[in-house]
Amino acid sequence: MLFRSGELKDLDVQEDGEIHFKGSTTLDNGLTFGVNVQLETQVQSDQIDESYIFVKGDFGEIVLGDENGAAYVMHYGASTNGPGLNSGDHQNWIVGNSFELASTYNFARRDNDSAKIRWMSPRFSGIQLGASYAPEATQDDDGFPTEATNNGNNEEGVWTVAANYDNKFGGFRVRASAGYQGFGDSNTPGADNMWTAAVGLRLETGGFGLHVSGSRQNDRTAAVETRDTIMGSVLYNDGPMGISLGVIYGKDSGETAVDDDRQVAVELGGKYKLGPGVEAKGAIYYGDREDATVENTGYAVVGGIKEIAMNLGKTAFEAVKWPSTSKLPELIAFGHLDQTSKLPSPVGEVNTEKIGRASCRERV
């Protein structure tokens, strides 16, 4: 249910899901090669979301294909127990609110799943390093050569570097991250100083959590010269249930006051594990976006079911022959989720995840 400034209310049912086809095999030399193809259950901008191959070894992991950059993947953004606020979907329920002003994962704004190479190191004493490079910031395009300079479209030479830390001290867990994104060519005259940076911190102990994250973008347009977002959340988890309160603030700054946008969004959310592979999620959202000419304010009450497990049985892959050292491809819907349920299957482990209105794009 959504409202805007007392002018609009409605009841809606939404769904957001993907089916992930995964397969991997380990060679005699110890290297693991694999593939990941993500099929959208609803076609919006594309039918296939991310698709890439990877190799893992003592050096870490190298990814080649359409996938997020290192700074995005390694970012510990503030999270919630509800359907999602940080890169979530409150703007789908409150008209006139912005996705970009409610995200500290804005590395994906200019370079989402473009074809790239990405490396992430093994974790040493809690520390992990990463880097990625995309020749051109466009998805589902294998055109060569890359586009002409200064045509005002997709950026070129997109690179990111990142580091994060994850360690436990008794019952106290600390996670922190920092990432930077640069551009070799903005493809827009006079906009060559584009960059994005983000930091994140998660502190958790005894079921309680405190998360804080922030990002800044230096953009290529006069209307949006910089975009700043900061989010904080408090969480509590006890067995199958969890509750949280998250607040995110974003601001666009342009050349004139007319270009300035400000937005605040709030989520009071919760979850409850109903049983193996089934979780209920819900939230009350509030959003307010204001610029020099208009203000959009509203709230929404959202609830849904996240289905995690489904056994496809033998017939799904009985004709496929796999080496004894390889894993049967997993089917997992909607990435960046925190758990999967593994059910017995005559041919191996087949996992699926399905979301009935929980757009949890944040990294967990």
MOFENGI-V473161 format. One record per residue. N is the residue number from 1. PHI is phi in radians with two decimals (999 if undefined). PSI is psi in radians with two decimals (NA if undefined). OMEGA is omega in whole degrees, -180 to 180 (NA if undefined). Layout:
BEGIN
n=(N N)
phi=(PHI PHI)
psi=(PSI PSI)
omega=(OMEGA OMEGA)
END
This chain:
BEGIN
n=(1 2 3 4 5 6 7 8 9 10 11 12 13 14 15 16 17 18 19 20 21 22 23 24 25 26 27 28 29 30 31 32 33 34 35 36 37 38 39 40 41 42 43 44 45 46 47 48 49 50 51 52 53 54 55 56 57 58 59 60 61 62 63 64 65 66 67 68 69 70 71 72 73 74 75 76 77 78 79 80 81 82 83 84 85 86 87 88 89 90 91 92 93 94 95 96 97 98 99 100 101 102 103 104 105 106 107 108 109 110 111 112 113 114 115 116 117 118 119 120 121 122 123 124 125 126 127 128 129 130 131 132 133 134 135 136 137 138 139 140 141 142 143 144 145 146 147 148 149 150 151 152 153 154 155 156 157 158 159 160 161 162 163 164 165 166 167 168 169 170 171 172 173 174 175 176 177 178 179 180 181 182 183 184 185 186 187 188 189 190 191 192 193 194 195 196 197 198 199 200 201 202 203 204 205 206 207 208 209 210 211 212 213 214 215 216 217 218 219 220 221 222 223 224 225 226 227 228 229 230 231 232 233 234 235 236 237 238 239 240 241 242 243 244 245 246 247 248 249 250 251 252 253 254 255 256 257 258 259 260 261 262 263 264 265 266 267 268 269 270 271 272 273 274 275 276 277 278 279 280 281 282 283 284 285 286 287 288 289 290 291 292 293 294 295 296 297 298 299 300 301 302 303 304 305 306 307 308 309 310 311 312 313 314 315 316 317 318 319 320 321 322 323 324 325 326 327 328 329 330 331 332 333 334 335 336 337 338 339 340 341 342 343 344 345 346 347 348 349 350 351 352 353 354 355 356 357 358 359 360 361 362 363 364)
phi=(999 -2.36 -2.42 -2.49 0.83 1.26 -1.76 -2.47 -2.53 -2.84 -2.10 -2.44 -2.13 -2.20 -2.46 -2.47 -2.68 -2.45 -1.97 -1.76 -1.71 -2.18 -2.59 -2.63 -2.52 -1.87 -1.44 -1.10 -1.43 1.63 -1.32 -1.91 -1.89 -2.71 -2.43 -2.47 -2.21 -2.01 -1.68 -1.27 -1.40 -2.29 -1.45 -2.07 -1.47 -2.73 -1.49 -1.82 -1.47 -1.60 -2.65 -2.81 -1.96 -2.56 -2.37 -2.13 -2.87 -1.10 -1.41 1.99 -2.35 -2.04 -2.00 -2.33 2.53 -1.48 -2.75 -1.21 -1.33 -1.10 -1.10 -1.23 -1.13 -1.60 -1.32 -1.67 -1.28 -1.05 -2.12 -2.43 -1.62 -1.51 -1.05 2.35 -2.13 -1.33 1.02 -1.65 -2.46 -1.07 -1.22 -1.28 -1.93 -2.08 -1.10 1.53 -1.56 -1.89 -1.23 -1.12 -1.45 -2.19 -2.67 -1.78 -1.78 -1.30 -1.02 -1.38 -1.15 -1.72 -2.47 -1.56 -1.99 -1.25 -1.12 -2.73 -2.03 -2.37 -2.16 -2.30 -1.36 -1.11 -1.64 -2.06 0.90 1.57 -1.73 -2.31 -2.02 -2.74 -2.71 -2.63 -2.53 -2.13 -1.02 -2.57 -1.50 -2.54 -1.81 1.02 -2.55 -1.86 -1.09 -2.47 -1.31 -1.16 -1.13 -1.14 -1.14 1.04 -1.63 1.39 -1.85 -1.33 -1.24 -2.19 1.08 -1.48 -2.26 -2.38 -2.31 -2.71 -2.55 -2.46 -2.41 -2.50 -2.68 -2.07 -2.18 1.19 -1.64 -1.91 -1.92 -2.13 -2.28 -2.51 -2.60 -2.59 -2.53 -2.43 -2.20 -2.15 -2.31 -1.27 -2.58 -1.32 1.08 -2.39 -0.98 1.38 -2.27 -1.64 -1.86 -1.53 -2.86 -2.41 -2.43 -2.64 -2.33 -2.60 -2.56 -2.25 -2.07 -2.47 -2.80 0.95 1.57 -1.67 -2.44 -2.24 -2.10 -2.46 -2.66 -2.68 -2.57 -2.41 -2.02 -1.77 -1.64 -1.79 -1.95 -1.22 -1.20 -2.29 -1.37 -2.41 -2.31 -2.04 -2.38 -2.51 -2.38 -2.36 -2.60 -2.11 -2.33 -2.46 -2.21 -2.51 1.08 -1.40 -1.95 -2.71 -2.28 -2.83 -2.31 -2.22 -2.33 -2.28 -2.14 -2.37 -2.51 -1.74 -2.13 -2.00 -1.21 -2.20 -1.11 -1.09 -1.46 -1.40 -2.08 -2.32 -2.53 -2.25 -2.34 -2.29 -2.26 -1.82 -2.24 -2.77 -2.54 -2.60 -1.41 -1.34 2.99 -0.99 1.44 -2.31 -2.39 -1.64 -2.31 -2.76 -2.84 -1.90 -1.87 -2.31 -2.47 -2.49 -2.12 -2.44 -2.30 -1.23 -2.10 -2.59 -2.28 -2.02 -2.20 -2.99 -2.47 -2.59 -2.00 -2.23 -2.56 -2.97 -2.07 -1.83 -1.63 -1.91 -2.07 -2.81 -1.57 -1.42 1.35 -1.26 -1.15 -1.11 -2.33 -1.16 -1.54 -1.60 -1.78 -2.11 -1.01 -1.12 -1.56 -1.72 -1.69 -1.07 -0.97 -1.56 -1.90 -2.27 -1.65 1.21 -1.30 1.07 -1.82 -1.71 -2.77 -2.37 -1.87 -1.87 -1.86 -1.04 -2.44 -1.05 -2.05 2.36 -1.63 -2.16 -1.95 -2.35 -2.32 -2.38 -2.06 -1.85 1.30 -2.64 -1.53 -1.48 -1.38 -1.23 -1.37 -2.10)
psi=(2.37 2.65 2.64 1.98 0.59 0.12 -0.43 2.35 2.61 2.88 2.30 2.72 2.18 2.73 2.46 1.99 2.79 2.66 2.12 2.16 2.02 2.45 2.57 2.71 2.52 2.19 2.96 -0.46 0.05 -0.19 2.43 2.14 2.52 3.04 2.61 2.09 2.23 1.99 2.17 2.36 -0.32 2.27 2.10 -1.57 -0.48 2.83 -0.69 2.21 -1.72 2.51 2.17 2.88 2.79 2.78 2.35 2.50 -2.84 -0.36 -0.16 -2.37 2.37 2.24 2.41 2.03 -2.82 1.78 2.86 2.73 2.97 -0.72 -0.63 -0.87 -0.60 0.00 2.24 1.36 2.68 2.34 3.04 2.98 -0.06 -2.90 -0.45 2.36 -0.86 1.90 0.56 -2.38 0.50 -0.54 -0.27 -0.31 -0.33 1.88 2.42 -0.05 2.74 2.42 -0.78 -0.55 0.02 0.74 2.36 0.19 0.63 0.12 -0.55 -0.12 -0.74 -0.42 1.65 -1.56 0.75 2.76 2.24 3.02 2.36 2.39 2.39 2.28 2.88 2.88 2.16 2.08 0.63 -0.18 2.38 2.44 2.72 2.76 2.69 2.77 2.27 2.12 -0.60 2.43 1.22 2.52 2.61 0.76 2.04 0.40 2.53 2.40 3.10 2.87 2.89 2.59 2.47 0.68 0.04 0.16 -2.12 2.45 2.78 2.78 0.87 2.15 2.58 2.62 2.58 2.77 2.50 2.94 2.33 2.00 2.74 2.46 1.59 -2.15 0.22 2.14 2.35 2.23 2.34 2.65 2.71 2.36 2.69 2.44 2.25 2.92 2.26 -0.63 2.08 -0.27 0.37 2.11 2.35 0.16 0.94 -0.05 0.89 2.44 2.83 2.43 2.60 2.61 2.71 2.66 2.29 2.16 2.24 2.38 2.42 0.59 -0.25 2.56 2.51 2.06 2.43 2.39 2.75 2.74 2.75 2.37 2.35 1.87 3.14 -0.02 2.72 -0.54 -0.57 1.55 -0.71 2.62 2.13 2.35 2.50 2.42 2.55 2.58 2.62 2.42 2.66 2.28 2.35 1.79 -2.18 -0.15 2.74 2.51 2.81 2.77 2.14 2.49 2.30 2.39 2.36 2.60 2.28 2.33 2.16 -2.93 -0.52 2.90 -0.49 -0.50 -0.13 2.24 2.51 2.43 2.45 2.38 2.50 2.42 2.15 1.85 2.93 2.91 2.73 2.19 1.93 -0.43 -3.11 2.05 0.08 2.20 2.31 2.42 2.58 2.85 2.68 2.14 2.56 2.38 2.49 2.05 2.34 2.39 -2.86 -0.29 -0.39 2.66 2.24 1.98 2.43 3.08 2.87 2.55 2.08 2.39 2.67 3.11 2.31 1.93 2.24 -0.55 2.49 2.14 2.04 -0.27 -3.06 -0.61 -0.37 -0.67 0.36 -0.38 -0.09 2.25 2.16 2.49 2.69 -0.39 -0.08 2.79 2.46 2.43 2.33 2.53 1.95 2.13 2.29 1.89 3.03 0.65 2.81 -0.02 2.71 2.65 2.29 2.04 2.64 2.42 2.49 -0.38 0.13 -2.80 2.14 1.99 2.47 2.67 2.45 2.42 2.25 1.40 1.14 1.61 1.24 1.26 -0.17 2.66 2.33 NA)
omega=(-176 -179 174 173 179 -174 -170 170 -175 175 -174 172 -179 179 180 -176 175 171 -178 174 -176 174 179 176 180 -178 180 180 177 179 177 177 -179 -179 178 178 -173 -177 178 177 173 -177 173 178 180 179 177 -180 179 176 -175 170 -180 173 -179 177 179 -180 -176 -179 174 179 177 179 -178 -176 179 179 -176 -177 178 -175 -175 -178 174 178 176 -176 179 176 179 179 176 178 179 -171 180 -174 179 -179 174 -177 -180 -174 177 176 -171 174 -176 179 177 -179 168 176 -172 170 -176 -177 180 -179 -179 -178 177 -180 -175 169 -177 176 174 -174 167 180 179 -179 178 -175 175 179 179 178 178 179 176 179 -179 -177 176 -177 177 -179 178 -178 177 -3 177 -169 -178 -179 173 175 174 -179 -172 177 180 177 -178 -179 177 171 -176 173 172 -175 180 -178 178 176 -172 177 -177 -180 179 173 -179 -179 174 -179 -179 179 178 -177 178 -179 -180 -177 176 -179 177 -178 -174 -177 180 174 176 177 180 175 180 179 176 178 -175 177 174 -179 179 178 174 -177 176 175 180 179 173 175 167 -170 -173 -176 177 -179 178 179 176 175 -180 175 177 -178 172 178 172 -175 172 179 179 -178 -176 -175 177 177 -179 173 -180 178 178 -180 179 -180 170 177 179 -178 -179 180 179 -177 -176 175 175 -180 172 179 -177 173 168 -170 178 178 176 179 -177 -178 180 176 -179 -177 175 178 178 -179 164 -179 169 178 178 177 -174 169 -174 -173 -174 175 179 -178 179 176 -178 174 -172 175 -179 -180 173 177 -172 -170 175 -179 -179 177 -172 -170 -177 -174 -173 -179 -177 178 -178 175 -176 -178 -175 179 174 -180 177 172 -177 -177 176 -173 177 175 -166 179 172 176 -178 -179 180 178 -180 -176 179 -179 176 -176 170 171 -178 180 171 179 170 -172 -172 -178 179 -180 -179 NA)
END
